[in-house]
Each structure stands twice: as structure tokens, then as C-alpha cells.
Amino acid sequence: MSRRRILLALAVAGTALTLPGPAGARTGDGPQVDASPVMDPRRAVDYWTTSKQSNAGAAELPELATPLDRPGWMRGGAERGVPEGIRLTPGGDVNGYASVPRPYGGAAASRATGRLFLLDADGRRKSCSGAVVRSAGRMLVATAAHCVYGVSRRTGQGTWSSHLAFVPAYDGHGQGAPYGVWGARRVWKPHAFTGEGQWDWDSVYDIALVEVGKLGSATLQDTVGAFTPMRNQAGDYTVVSLGYPSDPPYDGSRQLWCLGRTTVAPGYVRPTGTSGRLHTVNCHLFGGNSGGPWLDRSTGLLVGVLSSGAGGVPGDGYAVANPLGPDGYGALARQADPGGVYDALSVKGTVKGARSARRVTATVRMRGLMAAAQVPVTFLLPRGLSLASGSSCAAVRRRVTCTLAVVRPGSPARVTIPTTGRTATHRKITVSVASTYLDQNPRDNTHTFPAGDAPARRTRMRDR
């Protein structure tokens, strides 16, 4: 996997490529999700001895059926690895990686990142990376779908990986498993991920959730912490990528990190409206790193899960992560963590001032386990009012749209717009935020409130 050429010709960077083929049926509860049979966590823990962990190979991506020329936006020079001029990781090697300081438990992000061991569809010992994510059950790990499901080369049948075991803060040169080995109990993937190369080499559905069993009475999240996922549809971020590359020149024994800047890349999409993926040329993919977390550097929030890419190939190195959109991560979380509250946005509006000095504020809150990126907030002003100059928001007549960069759980985010003009006292202002199918109470996504003017007759009397 680490030395592949880029095999897909995709139309335009930042757009989705819709292909025919089977897809999960979308219902009012979101896209269809597949769940594995219930597994025995203890069996996986017993299987993965220290010796077997140290000798696990890297999980492989599905093979592409028909190689195609690489798209122009992926072409690079002949320099091996990340060109020196775009290496961002302090102390990073030729592929963009640097070692995370030991002990890995010393930093919250390193502690919640781990190595995922598994037997693939053909029973071979393999490994990926994974990240603990906030959940009501406190036992979930996010990873790539190709780590947990694939097509057997012997039988040609789609098969769940077995004996999955997650080792947070894995250290092959130190404590090994400082926080224990956590065997998987169940796994979820999007139904649209088939394990077949023609669909899944660059699939936006290459994301999965793994529920592990408890160690005694302890939960995984209480033991090592967890990342807060951020709902997004890809975009331009500065990210910290964490994981355990195990293809040469790496061996999976060390936790490595890479600093990258992302752009939006297209990917295979079934007709469900899912958008693109997160792409960087600052970090090259090596096998074993699949499923590792991409964290927004400015907020520490989890924005994506590493899915595909190439490394060690002159001019072709890159890495791609799937964002945590409602049709991918959101659908999985709803099935894997039915007690959790995801994407529960609400909004309240207020007015201060009067006449030409009126300012309207929307306060947006997120309740639950997930943050949201690039949240549009819409103001519908009454007749007589319009957006005043000096605002960065967009106005179409009396409809004003602003965008909040991030809304975190428990941390209200506010946006205020200046208005000009006058309106009658009975007029109302409406403010709203978009709701997804994950929102359990969409009624609080809209708030209508008085515009706050004095009666027109009294205003004229005072002006005289």
C-alpha cells in the first residue's frame, strides 16, 4: 500500500464523482449501516501476545480493478518523499513524520491514539491506527473501514476482520501496552463500503467505529480520554496527523506525527449527497497509519480519519482522510452509540439598541458529543431593516447569512450583525441554523423574536 501510484482519475478537485453501483438505502434515520456479529473481546486480548503485535503487517487498501492515469492536481516533481520546501513537521523526516515524545501517555492526544491489531479477511495478522472518540458508551474507537472489512482473496467474499484489539499509546520500544489491550466487541461500517477496489480505493465511506469491551469495570474513555469529533464536510485546515506507520522504513513500533495543510479532494460517492475528503501533500501515507486521527491544530478537535494515499513514490506522495460528515461518521455513531446525542444545535436571538444603531445577535449552542464546523446562521429581517455596512456576512435582500467557524459542545458561539432602517413594533426577526437528521430536537434550530422598535408615531414625535 505504501508505494502505490495514484490510480484514480477524478474529475475536478473539490467535487464529488458519482458512480453507479449498489448503495445503502437512505431513510429518515440516515444512510444504511452494517454491523458485524458480536465478538468475544477476551479472545482477541488473549490472541495478541507481545510477539504477535511486534510482527503484524500493515492492513492493505482494496486493489483498484482498472488503473487510470493520475489527475493533474496530484502531479509533482521527481524528488523522493515530501519536497523539502513543503515539509512542515518540525524535525520531520523525508516523508513528513517525526517521533512523538515518550512516554506517549504524557499528552492527551497521544494517549487517545493507538494501534489496532486484527486478522484480515484471509486471516493474516495486520495492523492499523485508531482514535478513541467521545461517546455515551465510552468505548468507541474510530478507524478506517478497510481495516475492519475486506474481500478475501481466497473466496472472493466480503468478510469482517476478526480478533480486533486496540492498544492505546502503543509503544513497541517501551511499555508496550501501558493502558492495556482492549478487545473488540462489535464493529460498524457504512453499507456503501464494499471492500471492492472499484468502489473503495478512494471511497468517502472508508470509516468505521469499533466498540471494545471493558477491562474489569473500566471503560476505554475513562482510562485514556477521547477526542471530540467535529462535524465537517472537508475544507482547508492545518492538521496534526497521528498514527503507527508500519510499512518500511517504519515498523509500527513508534507513534509518529505529521503536520499538514489540507485541501478538499474528491472521492468515490454513491448518490447520497456526501461531499469530498481531506487531502495533504505534506504527509505521505505509509501502511499501518490508516485509521489514524487528523486533528485540527487550532482547536484539537478530530476532523478526519486517515483513509488512503501513497508514500515513498517520487512526485506521488500524499495522504487523504475522510471528514466526519453526518452521512458517514454521524450515521455510524447513531447506530454504535444509540444513547449519545450528536449534532444537537440550537439558536436564540436578541436585539440591542434601536433605530439605526440596532444590533442583532444569534447565540448558537451544541449539546452532546460532537462539535460542528462552518455552521451557517441565517437572519430573516423584517421589512424596513437591512444589513448595515461593515459586516462580513452575506445579504440577499432581507436574508442575511453568516458562518460560525466552530460550535463546540457546552461553549456558546455568537454572531452579531449591524442593521439599518426602521420597522414597525409588531415586526419579528427570525434566526435559524441548519438541522441534520441527527438532531433530536430540530424545533429549537429556529427562533423568532421582536425586532425591538418603538411605535412609528412615537418615534416621529420625539424626532420633532
C-alpha positions, 0 to 999 in steps of 0.5 A, a space after each residue: 500500500 505504501 508505494 502505490 501510484 495514484 490510480 484514480 482519475 477524478 474529475 475536478 478537485 473539490 467535487 464529488 464523482 458519482 458512480 453507479 453501483 449498489 448503495 445503502 438505502 437512505 431513510 429518515 434515520 440516515 444512510 444504511 449501516 452494517 454491523 458485524 456479529 458480536 465478538 468475544 473481546 477476551 479472545 482477541 486480548 488473549 490472541 495478541 501476545 507481545 510477539 504477535 503485535 511486534 510482527 503484524 503487517 500493515 492492513 492493505 487498501 482494496 486493489 483498484 480493478 482498472 488503473 487510470 492515469 493520475 489527475 493533474 492536481 496530484 502531479 509533482 516533481 521527481 524528488 523522493 518523499 515530501 519536497 523539502 520546501 513543503 515539509 512542515 513537521 518540525 524535525 520531520 523526516 523525508 516523508 513528513 513524520 517525526 517521533 512523538 515524545 515518550 512516554 506517549 501517555 504524557 499528552 492527551 492526544 497521544 494517549 487517545 491514539 493507538 494501534 489496532 491489531 486484527 486478522 484480515 479477511 484471509 486471516 493474516 495478522 495486520 495492523 492499523 491506527 485508531 482514535 478513541 472518540 467521545 461517546 455515551 458508551 465510552 468505548 468507541 474507537 474510530 478507524 478506517 473501514 478497510 481495516 475492519 472489512 475486506 474481500 478475501 482473496 481466497 473466496 472472493 467474499 466480503 468478510 469482517 476482520 476478526 480478533 480486533 484489539 486496540 492498544 492505546 499509546 502503543 509503544 513497541 520500544 517501551 511499555 508496550 501496552 501501558 493502558 492495556 489491550 482492549 478487545 473488540 466487541 462489535 464493529 460498524 461500517 457504512 453499507 456503501 463500503 464494499 471492500 471492492 477496489 472499484 468502489 473503495 480505493 478512494 471511497 468517502 465511506 472508508 470509516 468505521 467505529 469499533 466498540 471494545 469491551 471493558 477491562 474489569 469495570 473500566 471503560 476505554 474513555 475513562 482510562 485514556 480520554 477521547 477526542 471530540 469529533 467535529 462535524 465537517 464536510 472537508 475544507 482547508 485546515 492545518 492538521 496534526 496527523 497521528 498514527 503507527 506507520 508500519 510499512 518500511 522504513 517504519 515498523 509500527 513500533 513508534 507513534 509518529 506525527 505529521 503536520 499538514 495543510 489540507 485541501 478538499 479532494 474528491 472521492 468515490 460517492 454513491 448518490 447520497 449527497 456526501 461531499 469530498 475528503 481531506 487531502 495533504 501533500 505534506 504527509 505521505 501515507 505509509 501502511 499501518 497509519 490508516 485509521 489514524 486521527 487528523 486533528 485540527 491544530 487550532 482547536 484539537 478537535 478530530 476532523 478526519 480519519 486517515 483513509 488512503 494515499 501513497 508514500 515513498 513514490 517520487 512526485 506521488 506522495 500524499 495522504 487523504 482522510 475522510 471528514 466526519 460528515 453526518 452521512 458517514 461518521 454521524 450515521 455510524 455513531 447513531 447506530 454504535 452509540 444509540 444513547 449519545 446525542 450528536 449534532 444537537 444545535 440550537 439558536 436564540 436571538 436578541 436585539 440591542 439598541 434601536 433605530 439605526 444603531 440596532 444590533 442583532 445577535 444569534 447565540 448558537 449552542 451544541 449539546 452532546 458529543 460532537 462539535 460542528 464546523 462552518 455552521 451557517 446562521 441565517 437572519 430573516 429581517 423584517 421589512 424596513 431593516 437591512 444589513 448595515 455596512 461593515 459586516 462580513 456576512 452575506 445579504 440577499 435582500 432581507 436574508 442575511 447569512 453568516 458562518 460560525 467557524 466552530 460550535 463546540 459542545 457546552 461553549 456558546 458561539 455568537 454572531 452579531 450583525 449591524 442593521 439599518 432602517 426602521 420597522 414597525 413594533 409588531 415586526 419579528 426577526 427570525 434566526 435559524 441554523 441548519 438541522 441534520 437528521 441527527 438532531 433530536 430536537 430540530 424545533 429549537 434550530 429556529 427562533 423568532 423574536 421582536 425586532 425591538 422598535 418603538 411605535 412609528 408615531 412615537 418615534 416621529 414625535 420625539 424626532 420633532 
